[in-house]
Amino acid sequence: MANSRARETTEAIERLYVSMRHLFYRGFFKPSGVSGESLRKLLMVINPEIYGSMSVPNKIELDGLLYVLDRLPEGIEECSFIHLTSDEGFDKGSFEPIVPKKRRRNCYRIDEHQMNIEVLLGRSEIYDILTHLTFLYLEADKIRNIGFDLTDGGRPRRTWKIIEEVAKGEKKYSRKEKEVALIHLSSFLGRTFDETLNAYNNFGDDKNPDRLFKIIYWMGQISFEDWKEVREREIHFSAILQERVGHHLFGERWANKIKKVLVENDLHMRPLHIISANMHSVKNMVFANDALNKKGTKEVDYKLFADISNKKDLQEKVLDHALKEGMIYIDDNSGSNIDVQIIDLAKTELKNTVFANQKYKGDDVILVFDYAFGEQAFEVMDELLRPYEVNGEVYMMKVKSVSIMGKAGILTGGKGDIMIPTSHIFEGTADNYVFENALKATDFVDDEVKSFEGPMVTVLGTSLQNKDILSYFMTTSWKAIGLEMEGAHYQKAIQVASKIRHHISPDLFVMYAYYASDNPLETGSTLSSGGLGLTGVKPTYMITHKIIEKILEKK
């Protein structure tokens, strides 16, 4: 039974992927039309863990709603028309960019009814946005069905009028009256008073305490207007976006800038180690002790790194010191949204670091770049590894290693544990990438953090997974240890460059390691249950330590 449900899910994910791709090239669709209905049905078949009670008709999913709205622009629930665009110069107008809380993307409220979302990271970002919007419309229609009597021409029910009154903020409420309104809201949402109060606090802040009421009101209202055919909801994809996706426009710009900086600093002929990671851990491990006048120790000082993670002034001190010591920072403006740091090891003093005993003497260069998103990983790595031309002469990139470090969902352990992949299986396709990982689970022996080694699944979207498909990957002979979104894309680019097109030497080593941001098989441990906080500090620095150690060893 579990296997047939897993197969049904796999097929639904594949069909959803194909449908979204088709709608993108078609240029627009109506969420309430035939195409929108097809996306909803497929999402209901998948019924992802992250969207909780989405399939329960009389219960509104609050954690999933907060997760989605943190990744979409504020005010999107008020808009009937959503336009997905490329970077088309909206910043040159008088529009104020709206940046979602948990996604680095510019969005623009064009007018009362239209929201434009800039898509710069390729197809994965489009699928991500469409999945979240499909969930949003499913919940909005549930709210409409509860709030209005659709058998009586759409007459608003009593509770709906109370929600509308609070949302519109035309009346000043006493604390007692607000509590009464919250009791009505909790009954409307199919939630306990406790859950609703929690959500009210999570959604709102001092500036906008009643945000939960407003979101529920606008979601229901826009859905109702669609039902009444006053204003039908529509999603559009701009012609420029359709033209640019898949053409590596931003990735090429990004890679060319990096190569230009390497040439300008006479680093282009040096051995190069590429690391895709965050923008703090490599820098902190190399420069923090000197920057903060701390004595280097043989063991990694996790407390120091936790302090730096917590304090903005310490972060600034380390960055200032690193720049003074010759670290080059490329603040990305290519449209890829991926910043870069370049560290010349020939100029970097390691005596006062945890790497002092390695007595490194070499002139290797470390290039750290920020996380990519899904398919964007192939674009940026493919472009970065290509040869480049300087004054009519073509140079190959002197890549000695590529390391990928990131967050992933774990299947075999808990939040904060470490996963070492031996292969990447690309979900929804027959593609798989087997490689020799220079990192091993035995590199990470620790009392608090467990490490696991095995295949990992590269998924089309973290918000599309359910227990059946994850259990299938974990318990059958796949024996998968986790899931993430970039691994197969990176490995495809590395294999193409090193083994097929010979853009780089085949004699390089790769290191992949992930730390667990969540366990999607455990209730209360999915991504919608909140972030890692300081739990992520130790595994992040354990992985960073091992990556740098192996780079210095294999000089």
C-alpha positions as CSV (number, residue, x, y, z in Angstrom):
1,M,0.0,0.0,0.0
2,A,2.8,2.4,1.0
3,N,4.7,1.6,-2.2
4,S,1.7,2.2,-4.4
5,R,1.0,5.5,-2.7
6,A,4.7,6.4,-3.2
7,R,4.4,5.6,-6.9
8,E,1.2,7.7,-7.1
9,T,3.0,10.6,-5.5
10,T,6.1,10.3,-7.8
11,E,3.7,10.3,-10.9
12,A,1.8,13.3,-9.5
13,I,5.1,15.2,-8.9
14,E,6.2,14.4,-12.4
15,R,2.9,15.5,-13.9
16,L,2.9,18.7,-11.8
17,Y,6.4,19.5,-13.1
18,V,5.3,19.0,-16.7
19,S,2.1,20.9,-16.2
20,M,3.9,23.9,-14.7
21,R,6.4,23.9,-17.5
22,H,3.6,23.8,-20.1
23,L,1.8,26.7,-18.4
24,F,5.0,28.7,-18.2
25,Y,5.5,28.5,-22.0
26,R,1.8,29.1,-22.6
27,G,2.2,32.4,-20.8
28,F,-0.8,32.6,-18.4
29,F,-3.5,30.6,-16.7
30,K,-6.4,31.1,-14.3
31,P,-6.1,29.4,-10.9
32,S,-9.9,28.7,-11.0
33,G,-9.8,27.5,-14.7
34,V,-9.1,24.0,-16.0
35,S,-5.3,24.4,-15.8
36,G,-5.4,25.8,-12.3
37,E,-7.8,23.0,-11.3
38,S,-5.4,20.4,-12.6
39,L,-2.5,21.8,-10.5
40,R,-4.7,21.8,-7.4
41,K,-5.7,18.1,-8.0
42,L,-2.1,17.1,-8.4
43,L,-1.1,19.0,-5.2
44,M,-3.9,17.3,-3.3
45,V,-2.8,13.9,-4.6
46,I,0.8,14.7,-3.3
47,N,-0.6,16.2,-0.1
48,P,2.9,17.5,1.1
49,E,3.8,17.3,4.7
50,I,4.7,21.0,4.8
51,Y,1.1,22.0,4.0
52,G,-0.3,20.1,6.9
53,S,-4.1,20.1,6.9
54,M,-4.5,21.4,3.3
55,S,-6.7,18.5,2.3
56,V,-9.1,18.9,5.3
57,P,-12.0,21.0,3.9
58,N,-13.2,22.6,7.2
59,K,-9.7,23.3,8.7
60,I,-7.4,26.1,7.6
61,E,-3.7,25.3,7.6
62,L,-1.9,27.9,9.7
63,D,1.8,26.8,9.9
64,G,1.8,26.1,6.1
65,L,0.3,29.5,5.5
66,L,2.9,31.3,7.5
67,Y,5.7,29.3,5.7
68,V,4.3,30.2,2.3
69,L,3.6,33.9,3.1
70,D,7.2,34.3,4.4
71,R,8.3,33.4,0.9
72,L,5.9,35.5,-1.0
73,P,5.6,39.3,-1.1
74,E,3.6,41.0,1.6
75,G,0.1,41.9,0.3
76,I,0.0,39.1,-2.3
77,E,-3.2,37.8,-0.7
78,E,-4.9,41.1,-1.8
79,C,-4.0,40.7,-5.5
80,S,-6.0,38.9,-8.1
81,F,-3.3,39.2,-10.8
82,I,0.2,37.8,-10.2
83,H,2.8,38.5,-12.9
84,L,6.1,36.5,-12.9
85,T,8.7,38.7,-14.6
86,S,12.4,38.8,-15.2
87,D,14.6,41.8,-14.2
88,E,12.8,44.3,-16.4
89,G,13.7,47.6,-14.9
90,F,10.9,48.1,-12.4
91,D,13.4,49.5,-10.0
92,K,13.9,52.4,-12.4
93,G,10.3,53.5,-11.7
94,S,8.9,54.8,-8.5
95,F,7.8,51.3,-7.3
96,E,9.1,50.4,-3.9
97,P,10.5,46.8,-4.0
98,I,8.9,44.4,-1.6
99,V,11.3,41.7,-0.5
100,P,9.7,38.5,1.1
101,K,11.0,37.7,4.6
102,K,12.6,34.4,3.6
103,R,13.4,34.8,-0.1
104,R,15.8,37.3,-1.7
105,R,13.7,38.4,-4.6
106,N,12.3,41.8,-5.5
107,C,8.5,42.1,-5.9
108,Y,6.5,45.1,-6.9
109,R,2.9,46.1,-6.1
110,I,1.9,47.6,-9.5
111,D,-1.6,48.7,-8.5
112,E,-4.4,47.6,-6.1
113,H,-5.0,44.3,-7.9
114,Q,-1.5,43.3,-9.4
115,M,1.7,42.0,-7.8
116,N,4.8,41.4,-9.9
117,I,7.4,38.9,-8.7
118,E,10.9,39.0,-10.2
119,V,12.2,35.6,-11.1
120,L,16.0,35.5,-11.5
121,L,16.9,31.9,-10.3
122,G,15.4,29.9,-13.2
123,R,12.8,27.1,-13.4
124,S,13.1,25.9,-9.8
125,E,12.0,29.3,-8.6
126,I,9.0,29.3,-10.9
127,Y,7.9,25.8,-9.7
128,D,8.5,26.9,-6.1
129,I,6.3,30.1,-6.5
130,L,3.6,28.2,-8.4
131,T,3.4,25.4,-5.8
132,H,3.0,28.0,-3.0
133,L,0.4,29.9,-4.9
134,T,-1.6,26.7,-5.6
135,F,-1.6,26.0,-1.9
136,L,-2.7,29.6,-1.2
137,Y,-5.6,29.3,-3.6
138,L,-6.7,26.0,-2.2
139,E,-6.8,27.6,1.3
140,A,-8.4,30.8,0.0
141,D,-11.3,28.7,-1.6
142,K,-11.7,26.9,1.7
143,I,-12.0,30.2,3.5
144,R,-14.5,31.4,0.9
145,N,-16.6,28.3,1.3
146,I,-16.7,28.7,5.1
147,G,-17.3,32.4,5.1
148,F,-20.1,32.7,2.5
149,D,-23.2,30.7,1.9
150,L,-22.7,29.9,-1.8
151,T,-26.1,28.2,-2.1
152,D,-27.7,31.6,-1.2
153,G,-25.9,33.8,-3.8
154,G,-22.9,34.2,-1.7
155,R,-24.5,35.7,1.5
156,P,-21.7,36.4,4.0
157,R,-22.1,34.4,7.3
158,R,-22.0,36.1,10.7
159,T,-18.4,35.2,11.5
160,W,-17.3,36.5,8.2
161,K,-18.7,39.9,9.0
162,I,-16.7,39.9,12.3
163,I,-13.5,39.0,10.5
164,E,-14.1,41.7,8.0
165,E,-14.7,44.3,10.7
166,V,-11.4,43.5,12.4
167,A,-9.5,43.3,9.1
168,K,-10.7,46.7,7.9
169,G,-9.8,48.2,11.3
170,E,-12.6,50.8,11.3
171,K,-13.4,50.2,14.9
172,K,-11.2,50.4,18.0
173,Y,-11.4,47.1,19.9
174,S,-10.9,46.6,23.7
175,R,-8.8,43.6,24.7
176,K,-12.0,41.7,25.7
177,E,-13.6,42.4,22.3
178,K,-10.5,41.3,20.5
179,E,-10.5,38.0,22.4
180,V,-14.1,37.5,21.4
181,A,-13.2,38.1,17.8
182,L,-10.3,35.6,18.1
183,I,-12.8,33.0,19.5
184,H,-15.0,33.5,16.5
185,L,-11.9,33.3,14.2
186,S,-10.7,30.1,15.8
187,S,-14.1,28.5,15.3
188,F,-14.0,29.8,11.6
189,L,-10.6,28.3,11.0
190,G,-11.4,24.9,12.6
191,R,-8.6,25.5,15.1
192,T,-8.4,25.7,18.9
193,F,-8.3,29.1,20.5
194,D,-4.8,28.3,21.6
195,E,-3.6,27.5,18.1
196,T,-5.3,30.7,16.7
197,L,-3.8,32.9,19.4
198,N,-0.4,31.4,18.6
199,A,-0.9,32.1,14.9
200,Y,-2.2,35.6,15.6
201,N,1.1,36.4,17.4
202,N,3.3,34.7,14.8
203,F,1.6,36.5,11.9
204,G,1.3,39.9,13.5
205,D,3.8,42.4,14.9
206,D,3.6,45.7,16.7
207,K,3.0,47.6,13.5
208,N,0.4,45.2,12.2
209,P,-1.0,43.2,15.1
210,D,-4.2,42.1,13.2
211,R,-2.3,40.7,10.2
212,L,-3.9,37.2,10.6
213,F,-7.4,38.7,10.3
214,K,-6.4,40.7,7.2
215,I,-4.8,37.7,5.5
216,I,-7.8,35.5,6.1
217,Y,-10.2,38.3,5.0
218,W,-8.4,39.1,1.8
219,M,-7.8,35.5,0.8
220,G,-11.5,34.8,1.2
221,Q,-12.6,38.1,-0.4
222,I,-10.4,37.7,-3.5
223,S,-11.6,34.1,-3.9
224,F,-15.2,35.2,-3.5
225,E,-14.8,37.9,-6.2
226,D,-13.4,35.2,-8.5
227,W,-16.4,33.0,-7.8
228,K,-18.8,35.9,-8.4
229,E,-16.8,36.7,-11.7
230,V,-16.3,40.2,-10.5
231,R,-12.5,39.8,-11.0
232,E,-11.1,36.4,-11.9
233,R,-7.6,35.5,-10.6
234,E,-4.9,35.2,-13.2
235,I,-1.2,34.2,-13.2
236,H,1.0,35.6,-16.1
237,F,4.6,35.0,-17.2
238,S,6.2,37.8,-19.0
239,A,7.6,37.4,-22.5
240,I,11.1,38.5,-21.3
241,L,11.0,35.8,-18.6
242,Q,10.0,33.1,-21.1
243,E,12.8,34.2,-23.3
244,R,15.5,34.2,-20.6
245,V,14.8,31.1,-18.7
246,G,17.2,28.3,-19.6
247,H,19.5,30.7,-21.5
248,H,22.0,31.2,-18.6
249,L,21.8,34.9,-18.9
250,F,22.4,35.7,-15.3
251,G,24.7,32.8,-14.6
252,E,27.0,33.9,-17.5
253,R,27.1,37.5,-16.2
254,W,27.9,36.2,-12.7
255,A,30.7,33.8,-13.8
256,N,32.3,36.4,-16.2
257,K,32.5,38.9,-13.3
258,I,34.2,36.3,-11.1
259,K,36.7,35.5,-13.8
260,K,37.4,39.2,-14.5
261,V,38.2,39.7,-10.8
262,L,40.5,36.6,-10.7
263,V,42.4,38.0,-13.7
264,E,42.6,41.6,-12.3
265,N,44.1,40.2,-9.1
266,D,46.5,37.8,-11.0
267,L,44.8,34.7,-9.5
268,H,43.6,33.1,-12.7
269,M,46.6,30.7,-13.1
270,R,46.5,29.5,-9.4
271,P,45.0,26.2,-8.2
272,L,41.4,26.9,-7.4
273,H,39.1,25.4,-4.8
274,I,35.4,26.2,-5.3
275,I,33.0,26.0,-2.3
276,S,29.3,26.6,-2.5
277,A,28.3,27.4,1.1
278,N,27.1,30.3,3.3
279,M,28.9,33.6,3.4
280,H,30.2,33.3,7.0
281,S,31.7,29.9,8.0
282,V,34.8,29.8,5.8
283,K,35.6,33.5,6.5
284,N,35.0,33.0,10.2
285,M,37.2,29.9,10.5
286,V,40.1,31.6,8.7
287,F,39.9,35.2,10.1
288,A,37.8,35.3,13.3
289,N,40.5,34.6,15.9
290,D,42.8,37.4,14.6
291,A,39.8,39.8,14.1
292,L,38.6,39.3,17.6
293,N,42.0,38.9,19.4
294,K,41.3,35.3,20.3
295,K,44.0,32.7,20.7
296,G,43.7,29.8,18.2
297,T,43.0,26.4,19.6
298,K,43.5,22.8,18.3
299,E,39.8,22.2,18.6
300,V,37.1,24.1,16.8
301,D,35.7,26.8,19.1
302,Y,31.9,26.4,18.5
303,K,31.0,28.8,21.2
304,L,32.9,31.6,19.5
305,F,31.1,30.9,16.2
306,A,27.7,30.8,18.0
307,D,28.5,34.2,19.5
308,I,29.5,35.6,16.1
309,S,26.2,34.2,14.6
310,N,24.3,36.0,17.3
311,K,26.0,39.4,17.2
312,K,26.1,41.8,14.3
313,D,29.0,43.8,15.6
314,L,31.3,40.7,15.8
315,Q,30.2,39.8,12.2
316,E,31.2,43.3,11.0
317,K,34.6,43.1,12.8
318,V,35.4,39.8,11.2
319,L,34.4,41.0,7.7
320,D,36.4,44.2,8.1
321,H,39.5,42.3,9.2
322,A,39.1,39.7,6.4
323,L,38.9,42.5,3.8
324,K,42.0,44.2,5.3
325,E,43.8,40.9,5.0
326,G,43.1,40.6,1.3
327,M,39.8,38.7,1.1
328,I,38.0,39.9,-2.0
329,Y,34.2,40.3,-1.7
330,I,32.0,40.4,-4.8
331,D,28.7,41.8,-4.0
332,D,26.7,40.2,-6.8
333,N,24.7,42.5,-9.1
334,S,24.4,40.1,-12.0
335,G,20.8,39.2,-11.1
336,S,21.9,35.7,-9.9
337,N,21.7,36.8,-6.2
338,I,24.9,34.9,-5.3
339,D,27.6,36.8,-3.5
340,V,31.2,35.6,-3.7
341,Q,34.4,35.7,-1.5
342,I,37.9,35.0,-2.8
343,I,40.6,34.0,-0.3
344,D,44.2,33.9,-1.5
345,L,45.9,31.3,0.7
346,A,49.4,32.6,-0.2
347,K,48.5,35.8,1.6
348,T,46.5,34.3,4.5
349,E,48.0,33.7,7.9
350,L,46.8,30.4,9.4
351,K,49.0,30.3,12.5
352,N,46.3,31.5,14.8
353,T,43.6,29.2,13.4
354,V,42.5,25.6,14.0
355,F,44.5,24.7,10.9
356,A,47.9,25.9,12.4
357,N,49.2,22.3,12.7
358,Q,48.8,21.6,9.0
359,K,51.7,24.0,8.3
360,Y,50.3,24.8,4.9
361,K,52.7,26.4,2.4
362,G,51.0,26.9,-1.0
363,D,49.4,29.4,-3.3
364,D,45.9,27.9,-3.7
365,V,42.9,30.1,-4.0
366,I,39.5,29.5,-2.3
367,L,36.4,30.8,-4.0
368,V,33.3,30.7,-1.8
369,F,29.9,31.4,-3.3
370,D,26.5,31.7,-1.7
371,Y,23.7,29.1,-2.0
372,A,22.1,28.6,-5.4
373,F,18.5,27.6,-5.8
374,G,17.5,24.3,-7.5
375,E,18.2,24.2,-11.2
376,Q,20.1,27.5,-10.9
377,A,23.0,25.4,-9.4
378,F,23.6,23.8,-12.9
379,E,23.6,27.2,-14.6
380,V,26.1,28.9,-12.2
381,M,28.5,25.9,-12.0
382,D,28.4,25.2,-15.7
383,E,29.2,28.8,-16.5
384,L,31.9,29.1,-13.8
385,L,33.8,26.0,-15.0
386,R,33.9,27.1,-18.7
387,P,37.2,28.4,-20.1
388,Y,37.5,32.2,-20.5
389,E,39.4,34.5,-22.8
390,V,41.9,37.1,-21.7
391,N,43.5,39.3,-24.4
392,G,42.8,36.8,-27.2
393,E,44.1,33.8,-25.1
394,V,41.8,31.1,-23.8
395,Y,42.4,29.9,-20.2
396,M,41.0,26.8,-18.5
397,M,39.9,27.2,-14.9
398,K,42.6,25.5,-12.7
399,V,40.0,23.8,-10.5
400,K,41.4,21.3,-8.0
401,S,38.3,20.7,-5.9
402,V,34.6,21.5,-5.7
403,S,32.8,21.4,-2.4
404,I,29.1,21.7,-1.8
405,M,27.8,22.4,1.7
406,G,24.2,23.1,2.4
407,K,21.1,22.5,4.4
408,A,18.9,19.5,3.6
409,G,16.0,17.4,4.9
410,I,17.2,14.3,6.7
411,L,15.3,11.0,6.7
412,T,17.5,9.0,9.0
413,G,18.3,11.4,11.9
414,G,17.2,14.7,13.4
415,K,17.7,18.4,13.0
416,G,21.4,19.4,13.1
417,D,22.8,16.0,12.0
418,I,25.1,15.6,9.1
419,M,24.6,13.8,5.7
420,I,27.4,12.7,3.4
421,P,26.0,11.7,0.0
422,T,27.5,8.9,-2.1
423,S,25.2,9.7,-5.0
424,H,22.4,12.0,-6.1
425,I,19.1,10.6,-7.3
426,F,17.1,13.2,-9.3
427,E,13.4,12.9,-8.3
428,G,10.9,12.5,-11.1
429,T,13.5,11.4,-13.6
430,A,15.7,8.3,-14.2
431,D,18.8,10.5,-13.7
432,N,21.3,9.6,-11.0
433,Y,24.9,10.8,-10.3
434,V,27.4,8.5,-8.5
435,F,30.7,10.1,-7.4
436,E,33.6,9.5,-5.0
437,N,33.0,11.9,-2.1
438,A,36.3,13.0,-0.5
439,L,34.3,13.4,2.8
440,K,33.2,10.4,4.8
441,A,30.9,9.9,7.7
442,T,33.9,8.9,9.8
443,D,35.3,12.5,9.4
444,F,32.4,13.6,11.7
445,V,32.6,11.7,14.9
446,D,30.9,13.7,17.7
447,D,28.9,13.1,20.9
448,E,26.1,15.5,19.9
449,V,26.0,15.4,16.1
450,K,25.4,12.2,14.3
451,S,26.5,11.7,10.7
452,F,25.0,9.4,8.0
453,E,26.4,8.3,4.6
454,G,24.4,7.2,1.5
455,P,22.4,8.3,-1.5
456,M,20.5,11.6,-1.4
457,V,17.5,12.6,-3.4
458,T,17.6,15.9,-5.3
459,V,13.9,17.0,-5.3
460,L,12.0,19.4,-7.6
461,G,10.8,21.3,-4.6
462,T,11.0,20.8,-0.8
463,S,7.4,21.7,-0.5
464,L,6.3,18.7,-2.7
465,Q,7.3,15.9,-0.4
466,N,5.0,13.6,1.6
467,K,5.7,10.8,4.1
468,D,4.9,8.0,1.6
469,I,7.5,9.0,-1.0
470,L,10.1,9.8,1.6
471,S,9.5,6.5,3.5
472,Y,9.8,4.7,0.1
473,F,13.2,6.3,-0.6
474,M,14.4,5.6,2.9
475,T,13.2,2.0,3.5
476,T,13.5,0.4,0.1
477,S,16.8,-0.6,-1.5
478,W,17.3,3.1,-2.4
479,K,18.3,3.6,1.3
480,A,18.3,7.4,0.9
481,I,19.5,9.4,3.8
482,G,18.0,12.8,2.9
483,L,16.7,15.3,0.3
484,E,17.9,18.6,-1.0
485,M,17.5,20.7,-4.2
486,E,20.9,21.3,-5.8
487,G,23.2,18.2,-5.6
488,A,22.3,16.5,-8.9
489,H,22.4,19.9,-10.8
490,Y,25.9,20.7,-9.4
491,Q,27.2,17.1,-10.1
492,K,25.8,17.2,-13.7
493,A,27.7,20.5,-14.3
494,I,30.9,19.1,-12.8
495,Q,30.8,15.8,-14.8
496,V,30.0,17.7,-18.0
497,A,33.0,20.1,-17.5
498,S,35.5,17.4,-16.3
499,K,34.6,14.3,-18.2
500,I,32.8,15.3,-21.4
501,R,33.7,18.8,-22.5
502,H,37.1,18.9,-20.7
503,H,36.7,22.4,-19.6
504,I,38.5,21.5,-16.4
505,S,41.0,18.8,-15.4
506,P,39.3,15.4,-14.7
507,D,41.8,15.2,-11.8
508,L,39.7,17.0,-9.2
509,F,38.1,15.9,-6.0
510,V,34.6,16.7,-4.8
511,M,33.2,17.1,-1.3
512,Y,29.5,17.1,-0.6
513,A,28.1,17.5,3.0
514,Y,24.7,18.7,4.3
515,Y,23.4,19.4,7.7
516,A,19.8,18.7,8.6
517,S,17.4,21.7,8.7
518,D,14.4,19.4,9.3
519,N,13.2,15.9,9.3
520,P,10.1,15.8,7.0
521,L,9.1,12.4,8.3
522,E,8.7,13.7,11.9
523,T,5.6,15.6,12.8
524,G,6.6,19.0,14.2
525,S,10.0,18.8,12.5
526,T,9.1,19.9,8.9
527,L,10.4,23.2,7.5
528,S,7.1,24.9,8.4
529,S,7.8,24.3,12.1
530,G,10.5,26.9,12.1
531,G,14.3,27.4,11.5
532,L,17.3,25.7,13.1
533,G,18.6,28.7,15.1
534,L,21.9,27.9,16.9
535,T,21.4,24.1,16.4
536,G,22.9,24.7,12.9
537,V,26.1,26.3,14.2
538,K,28.0,23.2,15.2
539,P,27.3,21.0,12.1
540,T,28.0,24.0,9.8
541,Y,31.4,24.5,11.4
542,M,32.2,20.8,11.6
543,I,31.7,20.5,7.8
544,T,33.5,23.8,7.1
545,H,36.5,22.6,9.2
546,K,36.7,19.3,7.3
547,I,36.4,20.9,3.9
548,I,39.2,23.4,4.5
549,E,41.4,20.8,6.2
550,K,41.2,18.5,3.1
551,I,41.9,21.5,0.8
552,L,45.0,22.3,2.8
553,E,46.0,18.6,2.9
554,K,45.7,18.0,-0.8
555,K,47.8,20.9,-1.9
